[in-house]
Amino acid sequence: MDKTNLSVVVHSQGDLRLEQRPIPEPGPNEVLLQMHSVGICGSDVHYWRNGRIGDFVVKKPMVLGHEASGRVVKVGSAVTHLKPGDRVSVEPGVPREMDEFFKSGRYNLSPTIFFCATPPDDGNLCRYYTHSANFCYKLPDNVTFEEGALIEPLSVGIHACRRAGVALGSTVLICGAGTIGLVTLLVAKAMGASQVVISDLSAERLKMAKELGADCPLEVKREDTPEQLAQKVEGLLGAQPHATIECTGVQSSVQTAIYATGPGGVVVLVGMGAEMTTVPLLSAAVKEVDIRGVFRYCNTWPMAIAMLASKKVNVAPLVTHRFPLEEAMQAFETTRQGLGVKVMLKCDPHDQNP
């Protein structure tokens, strides 16, 4: 085992460093992982560039990273279902107490939840990391470490599609073809959506969406009004969609989502935008359109692993860039510039394979 624990740490706004930290010891119900593949999320970049997301403020140095997989190197005294050598995917949100949200199965809403790389909790963009063994899921042999790391964004898509009620024959509009829009597309198709329209400003991203199974890519022009876009969506589908999943957080896109959705349908808000957003609420009210929030995910890892192992979903094409952990600064800059889709950091110096 390496004796060093190289970690990517944000100290404050704009101050990102690669530094050595001690290798932690697992508690009784924890495992020590040698990290293998960790994806960079927009939130990681946001903490680096802005030092905060809403009320979550970086007040002390924090290790980034929460889209992760690795190999078990040591298990706590009470852990029975994992052993050294097991390959696992890490669910980053671990409830700290058995509150009403935990008991009702919506543990993602627990106000005291631990969550990787959300202040003050450290993430796992490092060589070695300890995590609750109950939130480490063993990967089947035919699921790669990179696919294991992509279960985190895939989970957002699963949770969003569940909240939207996507089922066999559903028609769906997805606003935004970034990582989350694309995984939502994959999940919607796997759950039986008959037609999916996906919109974005970027022709390049829509090209990937088409390759991943989108029925109708819709290129948004800056001069398009939300009402015009809603009309275009209806034109492509021949009717208004049953569900719209909004993955940008941009005000005009949220407006489009509400205008576009058919009567009795559902709008799911996944993208995080401004605190105050102006939307055509009356349109939603008279159409009896339900507007539902999404906060991360819960109870998604088993479904995600099953989807990947059965090859019902292929997330591999989402990884467009790879960097060794030592080149984390370059990797973060690549993500900040919006190049490609998913940037993956390889944390095991002896195994840089997917």
C-alpha positions as CSV (number, residue, x, y, z in Angstrom):
1,M,0.0,0.0,0.0
2,D,1.3,3.5,-0.9
3,K,2.1,5.5,2.3
4,T,0.9,8.7,0.7
5,N,-2.6,10.1,0.4
6,L,-2.5,12.7,-2.4
7,S,-5.7,14.7,-2.2
8,V,-7.4,17.5,-4.1
9,V,-8.4,20.2,-1.6
10,V,-10.2,23.5,-1.9
11,H,-9.1,25.9,0.8
12,S,-11.2,28.9,-0.2
13,Q,-12.6,30.6,-3.2
14,G,-10.2,30.1,-6.1
15,D,-7.6,28.2,-4.0
16,L,-7.4,24.6,-5.1
17,R,-4.4,22.5,-4.0
18,L,-2.9,19.0,-4.4
19,E,-1.7,18.0,-0.9
20,Q,-0.7,15.0,1.1
21,R,-3.0,14.0,3.9
22,P,-2.7,11.1,6.4
23,I,-4.2,7.8,5.4
24,P,-7.3,7.4,7.6
25,E,-8.3,4.3,9.6
26,P,-11.7,2.8,9.1
27,G,-14.2,2.9,12.1
28,P,-16.1,-0.3,13.0
29,N,-18.7,0.2,10.4
30,E,-16.5,1.7,7.7
31,V,-14.1,0.5,5.0
32,L,-10.9,2.0,3.8
33,L,-10.9,2.4,0.0
34,Q,-8.1,2.8,-2.4
35,M,-9.8,5.2,-4.8
36,H,-9.7,4.3,-8.5
37,S,-11.9,6.5,-10.6
38,V,-13.5,9.8,-9.5
39,G,-15.5,12.1,-11.9
40,I,-15.4,15.8,-11.6
41,C,-18.9,17.4,-11.1
42,G,-20.0,20.9,-11.8
43,S,-20.4,21.4,-8.1
44,D,-16.7,20.6,-7.5
45,V,-15.8,23.3,-9.9
46,H,-18.3,25.7,-8.3
47,Y,-16.8,25.2,-4.8
48,W,-13.3,25.9,-6.3
49,R,-14.4,29.0,-8.3
50,N,-17.0,30.5,-5.8
51,G,-16.1,29.0,-2.5
52,R,-19.8,28.2,-1.8
53,I,-23.0,26.8,-3.3
54,G,-26.0,28.6,-1.7
55,D,-25.8,28.2,2.1
56,F,-23.0,25.6,1.9
57,V,-19.8,27.7,2.4
58,V,-16.2,26.4,2.4
59,K,-14.9,27.6,5.8
60,K,-12.1,25.1,6.2
61,P,-10.0,23.1,3.7
62,M,-12.2,20.4,2.1
63,V,-11.4,17.4,-0.1
64,L,-13.5,17.5,-3.3
65,G,-15.0,14.7,-5.3
66,H,-18.2,12.6,-4.9
67,E,-18.6,10.5,-8.1
68,A,-16.4,7.6,-7.1
69,S,-15.4,4.0,-7.1
70,G,-12.5,2.1,-5.6
71,R,-11.1,-1.1,-4.1
72,V,-11.5,-2.1,-0.5
73,V,-8.2,-2.3,1.3
74,K,-9.3,-2.7,4.9
75,V,-12.6,-3.3,6.7
76,G,-13.9,-2.2,10.1
77,S,-14.4,-4.7,12.8
78,A,-18.2,-4.8,12.4
79,V,-18.2,-5.1,8.6
80,T,-19.3,-8.5,7.2
81,H,-20.5,-8.0,3.7
82,L,-17.3,-6.6,2.2
83,K,-13.7,-7.8,2.2
84,P,-10.3,-6.5,1.0
85,G,-10.1,-6.6,-2.8
86,D,-13.8,-6.0,-3.4
87,R,-14.5,-3.4,-6.1
88,V,-17.2,-0.9,-5.0
89,S,-19.1,2.2,-6.0
90,V,-19.5,4.8,-3.3
91,E,-22.9,6.4,-2.5
92,P,-21.8,9.8,-1.2
93,G,-24.8,10.6,1.0
94,V,-24.9,8.8,4.3
95,P,-27.6,9.7,6.9
96,R,-26.2,10.5,10.3
97,E,-29.4,9.7,12.3
98,M,-32.6,7.7,12.0
99,D,-34.9,10.6,11.6
100,E,-38.4,10.7,10.0
101,F,-36.8,11.0,6.5
102,F,-34.6,8.0,7.0
103,K,-37.5,5.9,8.3
104,S,-39.7,6.9,5.4
105,G,-37.0,5.9,2.8
106,R,-36.3,9.5,1.8
107,Y,-32.9,9.8,3.6
108,N,-31.6,12.3,1.0
109,L,-33.8,14.9,2.7
110,S,-32.4,14.4,6.1
111,P,-31.0,17.8,7.2
112,T,-28.0,16.2,9.0
113,I,-26.9,13.9,6.2
114,F,-23.2,13.5,5.5
115,F,-22.4,14.2,1.9
116,C,-19.0,13.9,0.2
117,A,-17.6,17.3,-0.8
118,T,-20.4,19.4,0.7
119,P,-19.0,21.7,3.4
120,P,-17.9,20.7,6.0
121,D,-17.7,17.0,4.8
122,D,-14.6,15.8,2.9
123,G,-15.0,14.1,-0.5
124,N,-13.1,11.3,-2.0
125,L,-10.8,12.8,-4.7
126,C,-7.8,11.3,-3.1
127,R,-5.7,8.1,-3.0
128,Y,-7.3,6.7,0.2
129,Y,-10.7,7.3,1.7
130,T,-12.9,5.8,4.5
131,H,-16.7,5.5,4.0
132,S,-19.7,3.8,5.6
133,A,-19.6,0.2,4.5
134,N,-23.4,0.2,4.1
135,F,-23.1,2.9,1.4
136,C,-20.4,1.0,-0.6
137,Y,-21.9,-1.3,-3.2
138,K,-20.0,-4.2,-4.7
139,L,-19.6,-4.0,-8.4
140,P,-20.2,-7.0,-10.6
141,D,-17.2,-8.2,-12.7
142,N,-18.7,-6.8,-15.9
143,V,-19.1,-3.3,-14.6
144,T,-15.9,-1.1,-14.8
145,F,-14.6,1.3,-12.1
146,E,-15.5,4.2,-14.4
147,E,-19.1,2.9,-14.7
148,G,-19.1,2.6,-10.9
149,A,-18.1,6.2,-10.6
150,L,-20.8,7.2,-13.1
151,I,-23.5,5.6,-10.9
152,E,-23.6,8.9,-9.0
153,P,-24.8,11.1,-11.9
154,L,-26.8,8.1,-13.2
155,S,-28.6,8.1,-9.9
156,V,-29.7,11.7,-10.4
157,G,-31.3,10.5,-13.7
158,I,-33.0,7.6,-12.0
159,H,-34.4,9.7,-9.2
160,A,-35.6,12.4,-11.6
161,C,-37.3,9.8,-13.9
162,R,-39.0,8.2,-10.8
163,R,-40.2,11.6,-9.6
164,A,-41.5,12.3,-13.2
165,G,-43.3,9.0,-13.3
166,V,-41.6,7.9,-16.5
167,A,-43.0,4.6,-17.6
168,L,-43.7,2.4,-20.7
169,G,-44.9,4.7,-23.5
170,S,-44.2,8.0,-21.8
171,T,-43.2,11.0,-23.9
172,V,-40.5,13.1,-22.2
173,L,-38.8,16.5,-22.8
174,I,-35.4,16.9,-21.2
175,C,-34.0,20.4,-21.0
176,G,-30.2,20.4,-21.2
177,A,-27.8,17.9,-22.7
178,G,-25.0,18.1,-20.2
179,T,-24.0,15.1,-18.1
180,I,-27.3,15.0,-16.1
181,G,-29.5,15.6,-19.1
182,L,-27.7,12.7,-20.9
183,V,-28.0,10.2,-18.0
184,T,-31.6,11.2,-17.6
185,L,-32.1,10.4,-21.3
186,L,-30.5,7.0,-20.9
187,V,-32.7,6.2,-17.9
188,A,-35.9,7.5,-19.5
189,K,-35.3,5.2,-22.5
190,A,-34.5,2.3,-20.3
191,M,-37.7,2.9,-18.3
192,G,-39.7,2.6,-21.4
193,A,-40.2,6.2,-22.7
194,S,-41.4,6.0,-26.2
195,Q,-40.1,9.4,-27.4
196,V,-37.6,11.7,-25.8
197,V,-37.0,15.3,-27.0
198,I,-33.8,16.8,-25.6
199,S,-32.9,20.4,-26.0
200,D,-29.6,22.3,-25.7
201,L,-27.7,25.3,-27.2
202,S,-24.8,23.0,-28.1
203,A,-25.0,21.1,-31.4
204,E,-22.1,19.0,-30.2
205,R,-23.9,17.9,-27.1
206,L,-27.1,17.1,-29.1
207,K,-25.0,15.0,-31.4
208,M,-24.0,12.8,-28.4
209,A,-27.6,12.8,-27.2
210,K,-28.7,11.4,-30.6
211,E,-26.0,8.7,-30.4
212,L,-27.2,7.8,-26.9
213,G,-30.8,7.3,-28.1
214,A,-32.6,10.6,-28.2
215,D,-35.5,10.5,-30.6
216,C,-35.6,14.3,-31.2
217,P,-32.6,16.5,-30.5
218,L,-33.8,20.2,-30.4
219,E,-31.2,22.9,-30.9
220,V,-32.1,26.0,-28.9
221,K,-31.4,29.4,-30.5
222,R,-30.8,32.3,-28.1
223,E,-33.6,34.3,-29.8
224,D,-36.2,31.5,-29.2
225,T,-38.9,32.4,-26.7
226,P,-40.0,29.8,-24.2
227,E,-43.5,29.7,-25.9
228,Q,-41.8,29.2,-29.3
229,L,-39.7,26.3,-27.9
230,A,-42.8,24.7,-26.3
231,Q,-44.5,24.9,-29.8
232,K,-41.4,23.2,-31.4
233,V,-41.5,20.4,-28.8
234,E,-45.2,19.8,-29.5
235,G,-44.5,19.8,-33.3
236,L,-41.8,17.2,-32.8
237,L,-43.9,14.9,-30.7
238,G,-47.3,15.5,-32.3
239,A,-48.5,16.3,-28.8
240,Q,-47.3,17.9,-25.5
241,P,-45.0,15.6,-23.5
242,H,-46.3,13.7,-20.4
243,A,-43.2,14.8,-18.4
244,T,-40.5,17.4,-18.6
245,I,-37.2,17.1,-16.7
246,E,-35.4,20.4,-16.5
247,C,-31.7,19.9,-16.1
248,T,-30.3,23.5,-16.5
249,G,-31.7,25.7,-13.8
250,V,-31.9,28.5,-16.4
251,Q,-35.0,30.7,-15.9
252,S,-36.0,30.6,-19.6
253,S,-35.6,26.9,-19.7
254,V,-37.8,26.4,-16.6
255,Q,-40.4,28.6,-18.3
256,T,-40.2,26.4,-21.5
257,A,-40.6,23.3,-19.3
258,I,-43.9,24.6,-17.9
259,Y,-45.3,25.8,-21.2
260,A,-44.3,22.6,-23.0
261,T,-45.8,20.0,-20.6
262,G,-49.2,18.6,-21.4
263,P,-52.2,18.9,-19.1
264,G,-52.0,16.6,-16.1
265,G,-48.3,16.2,-16.7
266,V,-45.2,16.7,-14.4
267,V,-42.3,19.1,-14.5
268,V,-39.3,17.9,-12.5
269,L,-36.7,20.5,-11.5
270,V,-33.2,19.0,-11.4
271,G,-31.0,22.0,-12.5
272,M,-30.0,24.4,-9.7
273,G,-30.6,28.0,-10.8
274,A,-31.1,31.4,-9.1
275,E,-32.8,31.5,-5.7
276,M,-35.7,33.5,-7.2
277,T,-37.0,32.5,-10.7
278,T,-39.9,34.0,-12.6
279,V,-42.1,31.2,-14.0
280,P,-45.6,31.1,-15.7
281,L,-47.2,29.5,-12.6
282,L,-50.7,30.2,-13.9
283,S,-50.0,28.0,-17.0
284,A,-49.0,25.1,-14.6
285,A,-52.1,25.7,-12.4
286,V,-54.7,25.7,-15.2
287,K,-53.1,22.6,-16.8
288,E,-52.9,20.8,-13.4
289,V,-49.2,20.3,-14.1
290,D,-47.3,19.1,-11.0
291,I,-44.0,20.8,-10.3
292,R,-41.6,18.5,-8.4
293,G,-38.2,19.1,-6.9
294,V,-35.2,16.8,-7.0
295,F,-32.5,16.8,-4.3
296,R,-29.8,14.3,-5.2
297,Y,-31.3,10.8,-5.0
298,C,-32.1,7.9,-2.6
299,N,-32.4,4.1,-3.1
300,T,-30.9,4.2,-6.6
301,W,-27.6,2.3,-6.4
302,P,-29.1,-1.3,-6.7
303,M,-31.1,-0.2,-9.7
304,A,-28.2,1.6,-11.3
305,I,-25.9,-1.5,-10.9
306,A,-28.5,-3.8,-12.3
307,M,-29.0,-1.5,-15.3
308,L,-25.2,-1.4,-16.0
309,A,-24.6,-5.1,-15.4
310,S,-27.5,-6.1,-17.7
311,K,-26.2,-3.6,-20.4
312,K,-29.6,-1.9,-20.5
313,V,-27.7,1.4,-20.0
314,N,-24.3,2.3,-21.5
315,V,-22.7,5.3,-19.7
316,A,-19.2,4.6,-21.0
317,P,-19.4,7.1,-23.9
318,L,-19.9,10.0,-21.4
319,V,-16.3,9.8,-20.3
320,T,-14.5,12.1,-22.7
321,H,-11.3,13.0,-20.8
322,R,-9.1,11.2,-18.3
323,F,-6.3,12.5,-16.1
324,P,-4.0,10.9,-13.5
325,L,-4.7,12.4,-10.0
326,E,-1.4,14.3,-10.2
327,E,-2.8,16.3,-13.1
328,A,-6.0,17.4,-11.2
329,M,-5.5,21.1,-11.8
330,Q,-5.5,20.5,-15.6
331,A,-8.6,18.2,-15.2
332,F,-10.5,20.9,-13.2
333,E,-9.6,23.5,-15.8
334,T,-10.9,21.2,-18.6
335,T,-14.2,20.9,-16.7
336,R,-14.4,24.6,-16.1
337,Q,-14.0,25.3,-19.8
338,G,-16.9,22.9,-20.5
339,L,-14.8,20.7,-22.8
340,G,-16.3,17.3,-23.5
341,V,-18.8,15.7,-21.1
342,K,-17.3,13.9,-18.1
343,V,-13.8,14.3,-16.9
344,M,-12.5,11.3,-14.9
345,L,-9.5,11.4,-12.5
346,K,-7.6,8.2,-12.1
347,C,-6.5,7.9,-8.5
348,D,-4.6,4.5,-8.5
349,P,-1.1,5.1,-9.9
350,H,-0.8,1.3,-10.6
351,D,-4.1,0.9,-12.5
352,Q,-5.1,3.7,-14.9
353,N,-7.6,1.5,-16.8
354,P,-11.3,2.3,-17.0
